Amino acid sequence: MFARLMGLKTISPGDLNQLVQKQGAMVVDVNSPQSWAQAHVPGAVNLDPANYVESALPEDKNSSLVFYCSNPFCRKAPNAAKRAKQMGYSNVQVMSAGISGWLSAKLPTESGESPAARP
């Protein structure tokens, strides 16, 4: 919802699941570390939406990046995606449904503590 208003491309949970299976994107969960530990998209990294650093993202500015937060009304993922675009990344999308939409679609998740520190 907010992603489209901000001029960002969006991706559905089902399409993101296919992209993840092809290992075709870096998936970024911008939810709290506690939420990330409970359930996240397989392979997703957990970053602070407002304070992540460019070095946390791929060197290649054409890399596919997909950001998500908790639900369609959450603004953290669109704001984090907008930051990535401002850093020069050209292939940025938002899964607007968030982890709640992913879970509703009964797609696979991972859980556990983040291996890396946030920013």
N, C-alpha and C positions, 0 to 999 in steps of 0.2 A: 504494500500500500504506500508507505512513505518512500520506498525506493523509487517507484515509478514517478512520484511527485518530484523527486530530486533528479530525475532524468537518468536513473540507473537501470541497467538491464536486470531482469529477474529470471530465476530458474525455479522450476517446481521440484518438490522432494523426489519424485520419480526420476526426473531428468538428472538431478544431481546424483542419485544413486547409480545411474548408468555411468556418469562421468567418473565417479569414485572407483567403480569397478574397472574402468579403463585406465585408472591412475592418471587422468587427464587434467587434474586441477589441484591447487593447494586450497584446502577447505579450512576456513578460519572461524572458530566458535568464539564469539565475543561475550558470552555469558560469564557469570561469576565462576571462579575455580570450583566452588561447591557444586554448582549446576553441571559444569563440565565433567566432574568426577562421577556424577550420577548417571549421565547418559550423553553421548555425543556421536556425531556422524563418524563412522570408522575412518581413522587416519587424520581426523581434524586436529588442528593445533589450537590452543587456547591463548588468545592475546587480549590484553587490555584495549578496549575499543578506542579510547581517547589518547593513550600514551604509548602505543606500540611504536617501535623504531623500524626504520626502513630495512635494517639488517635482518629483521625477523622475517622478511619477505624474500622471495627468490631474486637473484641478481638480474635475471632476464625480465625486463619491463613488459614483454609480451606474454609472460606466463599467465595462465588462467587462474584467477583468484575468485573464490566464492565465499562470501561472508554470510553468517547467520547469527541470530540471537534467539530470543525465547518464543516469540509469536508474531503474528502479522502487525500488531500495534506497537511493537518495540522499535525504537529509533536507533538503537546502538549499532546494528549491522549496517544500515544505510549510511550512517555517519562515518563508520570505520571504512566502508567501501569508498566513500567520497574522499577520505584522506588518502587512500591508496591511489586514486585517480590523480589527486593533486601531486603525489610523489612521482607521477609519470607512468603508472601502470595503465595499460590500454584495454586489457581483457578482464574487466571486473564485473562480477554479478552478485546479486543478493538473493538468498533463498528466503523470501519474505515470510513464508509459512513458519519459519523458525523451527526449533527443535520440537515444539508442540505439534507442528504439521508433519514433521518427519515421523514422530511417534504415532500420530493418528493414521498415517499411511502404513503403519506396521513394518517399517523398514529396519534393517539391522542397526544396532548401536554398539558402542564400546563404552566401558566405564573404567573408573580407576583414577588415581592421582595423576596430575600432569607431570611428565618427566622433566619438563623445562620450566624455568621461572618465567613468569609473565614479565615483560613488556612486549 
